[in-house]
C-alpha cells in the first residue's frame, strides 16, 4: 500500500533545500521596519493555512523582500524575532508623545547618554538633587518603553538621585551632538509635545532669579538655545540672546566636591524677562518644585498669577 506523503515533512525538506541554495550567497538584510511588518504578516498568513513557500512569495509580493525559509520557520516556532529584545526596534517605530518630548529636553540638558561598546550597552540617564525631577524622568521612560516606572537610587559618591536605563533606539535618537532635524518630528508633533520638551530643558538647565523676576536657560550648544527660542515664541514667550556666559577653559568651583575644574566648552544662555513669565508659567512651567514655587511667588506678589 502506497504511503501518503507527510505535508509537514515535505515542507521541512523544502526549507532545507531553499536554505542550502542561499547559504553560499550573502543576502541583503531588509531594514528593521520591513522585517517587523513581515514578521507579523508571516504569522497571520500561517494562521490562514498558507505553506512556507506561499508565505514567502506573499511577503515578497507585499514588501519586496525575500525572507529565508529558515527565518520563517524560526519566527513561527518562536525561536527568534526581528525585535531582538528591543522594545522599540527602530526610530521609525518610535511614536511621538509628550513623555518622549520631555525626555529629549532633559537629555539635551542635564541628562546623559553613554555607549559601552565592550558590552553593547546604550545608556540613557539622569542625575540630580531634586527627587521629583528624577522620578518624573523615570516615569516617562517607563511609559515610552512600555515598562513600569524606573525608580531612582542615591549615588553614594555624589549624594544625588540617579536613573540609568538601556535603549539602543533612544540612544540613536539622542546621541550627541544632537541632530535637531532628527528630534523635530517628536518635539513639534503638537503644542503639548513642544511644551513638554521645553519643560524638560528648563528643568535641566533653567535658572530662575532669587527674586523670581527672570529665567535663564544655559547650554553649551548654541543651536539648541536658538531652537528653544523659536519654540517659546510660538507661545508668546520672548527670550533674548543667546548671550555668551562662560568661555572654554574658565576655572570653576564645584561646591559639592570643593574641587576646581576648567570648563571644556563655551556656554551660552537665553533670557526670559518679567513680561513673559506669566505665559511661561501658563504653558511651560517647572517639574522641579523649588523652581516652580519661586516663579509662583513672584507672580502672586506682582498680581500676575491667573488661577485656573
Secondary structure by P-SEA (a helix, b strand, c coil): ccccccaaaaaaaaaaaaaaaacccccccccaaaaaaaaaaaaaaaaacccaaaaaaaaaaaccccccaaaaaaaaaccccccccccccccccccccaaaaaaaaaaacccccccccccbbbbbbcccccaaaaaaaaaaaaaaacccbbbbbbcccccccbbbbbbaaaaaacccccccccccccccccaaaaaaaaaaaaaacccccccccbbbbbcccaaaaaaaaaaaaaacccccccccccccbbbbbcccccbbbbbcbbbbbbbbcccaaaaaaaccccccaaaaaaaaaaaaaacccccc
